[in-house]
């Protein structure tokens, strides 16, 4: 450690330029992200905290300031070009999902990627970015402070940096592993930890996913599978929404006009079946899809690991399967979603952003859906998983006049506190944009003239100050409200399909149903029969039997509740 040079004077200017230089490679992007409204300011805050760590060595070794900053600029600055370039191209933050997509790509795809995106705009932005970094480095000069000051400042930086770990251990009472993961998450916006953490998370989650996939591949096939449609060419589409309660949809009687497009589609297509009393069994995406896409249910929650999934069912029936998703790909929670997607023959991952609270719009699924509809396979099964109306709601729709429609209390039929109005309106705007997305998908399918059907449902609902006394926001399985579980459920069949599948489904739209039994309804619609198929669990079957619609945590001894006994 170098001793304080009494003849050298402390310079605020020198300190400011060193801080700007160290923060530049992580904070420049985060500042733009926050300022542009792509995400919030939390990333910028964390980037500043963990960039300041590099201030410690130059305080203790001021005579080596130029060398330390030069090495830092070359290594960290060079790595930061990856996240800058990625954001310029995709408008998404670099994450572990990118490593997953890179691993899925071959050399030709990588070559085509470089040809497509290495354009003048990207080059100019990167050159300007580098020139600013060089300018800041040229302004860097040593900062001389007293030895006591060095230790105090360094300790404050270190304490603030590890504070999330300490709070997680002492206040939240988390395990060290949980606290450590939380600390890494806070460091994700800062280079080089962004790349290092992303790769570590990718490897860990990939291993977990591969273990589940390897296990599922050992399961026996469904016995006595028959297809009533034989070899007739067809395309069947399943749209999975996110966090959208039907209680906030105009087509289901909500006072605000949040679903004008699907309502117009129904006027133009009276054979669109809108089921009025469908609920989810869990208020969380992973948990409900473990049931809806498998033979698991609230009474038998582990069957998703013991029996084939809907994707495997369709593959066994001879379908080419596709999965298009705008959900995050390889986060710790979403590994299970990726596991489902990897069961399909082809996947399209549209959202590789680090932060779920970012502007990644669902219209990104339109191009791959168009591509898949044109695929020459005679039997196609397509799953489209939307980001829907997931928190934060203001990031789910473009800030334009068409989709940013609700801004005051017009149409709100009960007293609502002013501090809740922005969130309430942003959710309705998100529902309105979701209406545009889902209706566009219905129209694209109709215009493709494919023989088949398209079914849309949301994984679960969301209570946004809907339930009296209008102070509940989000979902809580321990304090359930009906709005958390009520979901839209809509079906449209092509004219070719209806011609060979006459039905009276309109008589069934008021049946009480739970999406935990979706695989049986889907099998019924697709004309598939096998040993595990139970027609009484299909909402469109004449032999449908109304059973108790259980909700809650099936792993909790007293966790199950009869949905229909919940108070309004």
Buried (B, 14 or more C-beta within 10 A) or exposed (E): EBEBEEEEEEBEEBBEBBBBBBBBBBBBBBBEBBEEEBBBEBBBBBBBBBBBBBBBBBBBBBEBBBEBBBEBBEEBBBBBBBBBBBBBBBBBBBBBBBBBBEEEEEEEEEEEEEEEBEEEEBEEBBEEBBEEBEEBBEBBBBBBBEEEEBBEBBEEBEEEBEEBBEBBBEEEEBEEEEBBBBBBBBBBBBBBBBBBBBEBBBEBBBEBBEEBBEEBEEEEEBEEBEBEBEEBBBBBBBBBBBBBBBBBBBBBEBEBBBBBBBBEBBEEBEBBBBBBBBBBBBBBBBBBBBBBBBBBBBEBBEBBEEBBBBBBBBBBBBBBBBBBBBBBBBBEEBBBBBBBBBBBBBBBBBBBBBBBBBBBBBBBBBEBBEEBBEBEBBBBBBBBBBBBBBBBBBBBBBEEEEBBBBEEEEBBEEEBEEEBBEBBBBBBBBBBBBBBBBBBBBBBBBEBEBBBBBBBBBBBBBBBBBBEEBEBBEBEBEEBBBBBBBBBBBBBBBEBBBEEBEBEBEEBBEBBBBBBBBBBBBBBBBBBBBEBBBBEBBBBBEEBEEBBBBBBBBEEEEBBBEBEEBEE
